[in-house]
Amino acid sequence: MERPPQAEPVGVARPAAGFWAEAWHRFRRMPLAMTALAFVGFLAAVAILAPAIAGTKPVICRYKGRLYAPCLAYYHRDWEPVIFATDKFRGEYPRNLAEKDPASWAVWPLVFQDPYRAVRADEWPGRPANPARDAGRPSRRNLFGTNQSGVDVFAKMVHGTLVALLVGFVSMGIAASIGIAVGALAGYFGGWVDAVVSRTTEVVMCVPTLVLILALLAIVEKPTIWKMMAVLGLTGWTGISRLMRAEFLRLKSAEFVAAAGAVGAGPGRIILRHILPNALAPVMVPITFGIAAAILTESGLSFLGFGQPPPAASWGSLLNDARSNLRMWWLVAFPGTAIFLTVLAFNLVGEGLQKATDPRLREARK
């Protein structure tokens, strides 16, 4: 026999929700911010599953009695199984699988288009080659059209999503790590440490970011996406550092910090265990805005020709392709819309975080 639910004792208060739980509750009540967060999640899913969405390499196949995943080569060239190079597939899987092993089978991407080259005639049985130049308008086979060389724009945009998100998250991860560490040390120790950090931050802020990035990329012998991420991260930490310094200056005189010092906690424990968790909330907002700025900067550099060398898949490189033939409107419309929506989504998420973590709103509800 089930026991009836017991009523809570009168006068016993429920434990208050934590700061992050309350911030998430406020964030969920913002339709625009939640829609933007869902769009960011959709972009992340597209980036992770890009080889299964668009490509000419099987997602998984059985060849000569063994299972392989050739699509991993889209993440890294060295991850393509060596047996396909030994058997001279030369990137054409449908015909070679059927001819070299009639018992083979494969699971193919949703769209048979490659982000790095044009699909050739009969590469997929009965399908013509990709059109090029003005003939490459959007069609049933090429959803977003093709560029001058006949490479499918939809495939390049799907695989370019990974590049865009990597640039945003990795570069801001570097910037956040530097900014949080430098700002925390300056705010906690003060004195000459604060003076050196503050003057260094001011010097970096005085240099135009885009000019500094172009100068550093010009020095680099072979620009890659990883070097671009490092440059963006090494030049984007100043705002985070100043904000973290201000938070540490405010919190280091709080009572809980004095209590931690009274029981023998060292500077490292006080910084990492007591002050840093309470200082992170305001820093999350500029980090989110910085991700959007990094994506926009990478697209601008690729548009100017300072991004990844071809045939890398990048939204900015598609815009760069449109400069040579302005009649190919689809090279502007689709990647331009993707950049706009992505930057807008991260900005809306950042604005939502700003409202959700604003202490003035928290006090107003009491």
C-alpha positions in Angstrom: 0.0 0.0 0.0 1.4 3.3 -1.1 2.0 6.0 1.5 0.2 9.4 1.0 2.5 12.3 0.1 3.7 14.0 3.2 3.3 17.8 3.5 6.3 19.9 4.0 6.8 21.1 7.5 5.5 24.6 8.1 8.3 27.2 8.5 10.9 25.1 6.7 12.2 27.1 3.6 13.3 25.4 0.5 16.9 25.8 -0.5 17.4 28.8 -2.8 18.3 28.1 -6.4 22.0 28.7 -7.3 23.1 31.6 -9.4 23.5 29.6 -12.6 20.2 27.8 -12.1 18.4 31.1 -11.7 20.3 32.6 -14.7 19.2 29.6 -16.9 15.6 30.0 -15.7 15.7 33.7 -16.8 17.4 32.8 -20.1 14.8 30.2 -21.0 12.1 32.9 -20.7 13.7 34.9 -23.6 12.3 33.5 -26.9 14.8 35.2 -29.1 17.8 34.0 -27.0 16.5 30.5 -26.9 15.9 30.5 -30.7 19.4 31.8 -31.2 20.8 29.0 -28.9 18.8 26.4 -30.8 20.3 27.8 -34.1 23.8 27.6 -32.6 23.1 24.0 -31.6 21.9 23.3 -35.2 25.2 24.7 -36.6 27.2 22.5 -34.2 25.3 19.4 -35.4 25.9 20.4 -39.0 29.6 20.9 -38.3 30.1 17.6 -36.6 28.0 15.6 -39.1 29.3 17.5 -42.2 30.9 14.4 -43.9 27.5 12.5 -43.5 25.6 15.5 -45.0 27.6 16.3 -48.1 30.6 14.4 -49.6 31.7 11.8 -52.1 33.4 9.5 -49.6 31.2 6.8 -48.0 30.2 7.3 -44.4 31.0 3.7 -43.8 31.7 0.9 -46.3 32.6 -2.8 -46.4 35.5 -3.5 -48.7 37.4 -6.8 -49.0 35.8 -8.1 -45.9 36.5 -5.2 -43.6 34.7 -2.1 -42.5 36.1 1.4 -43.2 35.0 5.0 -42.7 36.6 7.0 -45.6 34.5 10.1 -44.7 36.9 10.7 -41.8 39.3 12.1 -44.4 37.2 15.3 -44.4 38.2 15.9 -40.8 41.9 15.1 -41.5 43.5 13.9 -44.7 45.6 11.3 -43.0 42.5 9.6 -41.6 41.5 8.1 -44.9 42.3 4.4 -44.9 45.5 3.6 -46.8 44.0 0.6 -48.7 42.0 3.0 -50.9 45.2 4.8 -52.0 46.9 1.5 -52.5 44.1 0.3 -54.7 44.2 3.6 -56.6 40.7 4.8 -56.0 41.8 8.4 -56.6 38.8 9.7 -54.7 36.1 8.0 -56.9 34.4 5.5 -54.6 31.1 4.4 -56.3 32.6 2.9 -59.4 35.8 1.5 -57.8 33.9 -0.2 -55.0 31.7 -2.0 -57.5 34.6 -3.0 -59.8 37.2 -3.9 -57.3 34.9 -5.8 -54.9 31.5 -6.7 -56.2 30.5 -7.8 -52.7 31.1 -4.4 -51.2 28.5 -2.1 -49.8 28.5 1.5 -48.6 26.4 4.1 -46.7 26.6 7.4 -48.6 26.2 11.0 -47.5 22.8 12.6 -48.0 24.1 14.8 -50.8 26.7 13.4 -53.2 28.9 16.5 -53.6 32.5 17.2 -52.6 33.5 20.5 -50.9 37.0 20.5 -52.5 36.4 19.5 -56.1 33.8 19.3 -58.8 31.9 16.0 -59.3 32.8 14.5 -62.6 30.5 12.9 -65.2 29.3 9.4 -64.3 31.2 9.5 -61.0 27.8 8.6 -59.6 26.2 6.3 -62.2 24.1 8.3 -64.6 24.8 11.7 -63.1 26.4 14.4 -65.3 29.3 16.6 -64.3 28.7 19.7 -62.2 28.2 22.8 -64.3 30.6 25.7 -63.9 30.6 29.5 -64.1 27.3 31.1 -65.1 25.7 27.7 -65.8 26.1 26.7 -62.1 22.9 28.1 -60.9 21.0 26.5 -58.0 19.2 23.3 -59.1 18.0 20.0 -57.8 21.5 18.5 -58.0 23.3 21.6 -56.8 21.0 23.1 -54.1 23.0 26.3 -53.7 24.7 26.2 -57.2 28.4 25.9 -58.0 31.3 28.2 -58.1 33.5 29.0 -61.2 35.2 25.6 -61.0 32.0 23.6 -60.6 32.5 22.9 -56.9 29.2 22.6 -55.1 28.4 25.6 -52.9 26.1 23.6 -50.5 28.9 21.2 -49.8 31.4 24.0 -49.2 29.0 25.7 -46.8 28.3 22.6 -44.9 32.0 21.8 -44.4 32.7 25.5 -43.9 30.4 25.4 -40.8 33.1 23.5 -39.0 35.7 26.1 -39.9 33.5 29.0 -38.7 32.7 27.4 -35.4 36.3 26.2 -34.8 37.6 29.8 -35.4 35.1 31.2 -33.0 35.4 28.8 -30.2 39.1 28.0 -30.4 40.2 31.6 -30.8 38.0 32.9 -28.0 39.1 29.9 -25.9 42.7 31.2 -26.2 41.6 34.8 -25.6 39.5 33.8 -22.6 42.4 31.7 -21.1 44.8 34.6 -21.4 42.4 37.3 -20.4 41.1 35.5 -17.3 44.6 34.5 -16.1 46.1 37.9 -16.7 43.2 39.9 -15.3 42.9 37.6 -12.2 46.6 38.1 -11.4 46.4 41.9 -11.9 43.3 42.3 -9.8 44.3 40.1 -6.9 47.9 41.0 -6.4 47.7 44.7 -7.5 50.9 46.8 -7.2 53.5 46.4 -9.9 51.8 43.3 -11.3 48.6 45.4 -11.9 50.7 48.2 -13.4 52.6 46.0 -15.9 49.4 44.1 -16.9 47.4 47.4 -17.3 50.1 49.1 -19.4 50.5 46.0 -21.6 46.8 45.8 -22.1 46.6 49.4 -23.1 49.4 49.0 -25.7 47.7 46.0 -27.3 44.4 47.9 -27.4 46.0 50.9 -29.1 47.0 48.7 -32.1 44.2 48.2 -34.7 43.2 44.5 -34.4 42.8 43.9 -38.1 46.1 45.6 -39.0 47.9 43.5 -36.4 46.3 40.3 -37.6 47.3 41.1 -41.3 50.8 41.9 -40.2 51.2 38.7 -38.2 49.7 36.6 -41.0 52.1 38.2 -43.5 55.0 37.1 -41.4 53.8 33.5 -41.2 55.2 31.4 -44.0 52.2 29.2 -44.6 48.9 30.6 -43.2 46.6 27.9 -41.9 43.3 28.0 -40.0 45.1 27.0 -36.8 47.5 29.9 -37.1 44.7 32.2 -37.8 42.9 31.0 -34.6 46.1 31.6 -32.6 46.5 35.1 -34.0 42.8 36.0 -33.2 43.1 34.6 -29.7 46.4 36.4 -29.0 44.8 39.7 -30.0 41.4 39.4 -28.5 42.1 39.0 -24.8 42.3 42.7 -23.7 38.6 43.3 -23.0 38.2 40.1 -21.0 41.4 40.9 -19.0 40.1 44.4 -18.0 36.7 43.0 -17.0 38.2 40.1 -14.9 40.6 42.6 -13.2 37.7 44.8 -12.2 35.8 41.8 -10.8 38.8 40.6 -8.8 39.3 44.1 -7.4 35.7 44.1 -6.3 35.6 40.6 -4.8 39.0 40.3 -3.1 37.8 42.6 -0.3 34.6 40.5 0.3 34.0 38.8 3.6 34.2 35.2 2.2 37.6 36.0 0.8 38.8 37.3 4.2 37.4 34.3 5.9 39.2 31.9 3.5 42.5 33.7 4.2 41.9 33.6 7.9 41.7 29.8 7.9 45.0 29.5 6.1 44.0 29.3 2.4 46.9 30.4 0.1 46.6 32.8 -2.8 46.2 30.0 -5.4 43.3 28.4 -3.6 41.6 31.8 -2.9 41.9 32.8 -6.6 40.8 29.5 -8.1 38.3 28.2 -5.5 36.7 31.3 -4.0 37.0 34.4 -6.3 37.1 33.0 -9.8 33.8 31.1 -9.7 32.1 34.3 -8.6 33.8 36.4 -11.2 33.0 34.3 -14.3 29.4 35.3 -14.9 30.2 38.8 -16.3 33.0 37.4 -18.4 30.7 35.0 -20.2 29.0 37.8 -22.1 32.1 39.3 -23.9 33.2 35.7 -24.7 30.0 35.1 -26.5 30.2 38.4 -28.4 33.9 37.6 -29.1 32.9 34.3 -30.8 30.7 36.2 -33.2 33.4 38.8 -33.8 36.0 36.1 -34.5 33.7 34.4 -37.1 33.1 37.8 -38.8 36.9 38.5 -38.8 37.8 35.2 -40.3 35.2 35.6 -43.0 36.5 39.1 -43.7 40.1 37.8 -43.9 39.1 35.0 -46.2 37.2 37.5 -48.4 40.3 39.6 -48.7 42.3 36.5 -49.6 44.2 36.2 -46.3 42.3 33.1 -45.1 43.0 29.4 -45.7 44.5 28.7 -49.1 42.2 27.0 -51.7 40.5 24.6 -51.9 39.6 25.0 -48.2 35.9 25.3 -47.4 35.1 28.6 -45.9 32.2 31.0 -46.1 34.5 34.0 -46.6 36.3 32.2 -49.5 32.9 31.8 -51.3 32.4 35.5 -51.0 35.9 36.0 -52.4 35.0 33.8 -55.4 32.0 36.0 -56.2 34.2 39.0 -56.8 35.4 37.6 -60.1 31.9 37.2 -61.4 29.2 39.3 -59.8 26.5 37.7 -61.9 26.9 34.5 -59.8 24.5 36.0 -57.1 24.3 32.7 -55.2 28.0 33.0 -54.2 27.0 36.1 -52.3 23.4 35.3 -51.1 23.9 31.9 -49.4 27.3 32.4 -47.6 26.4 36.0 -46.8 23.1 34.9 -45.2 24.9 32.2 -43.2 27.5 34.6 -41.8 24.7 37.1 -40.9 22.5 34.6 -39.2 25.5 33.0 -37.3 26.8 36.3 -36.0 23.3 37.4 -35.1 22.6 34.2 -33.2 25.8 34.5 -31.1 25.0 38.2 -30.4 21.5 37.3 -29.3 22.8 34.6 -27.1 25.3 37.1 -25.6 22.5 39.6 -25.0 20.4 36.9 -23.4 23.3 36.0 -21.1 23.8 39.7 -20.2 20.2 40.0 -19.1 20.1 36.7 -17.3 23.2 37.4 -15.3 22.5 41.1 -14.6 22.5 41.4 -10.8 20.2 44.4 -11.0 17.5 42.2 -12.4 18.1 39.7 -9.6 17.7 42.4 -7.0 14.5 43.7 -8.7 12.8 40.4 -8.2 13.3 40.3 -4.4 
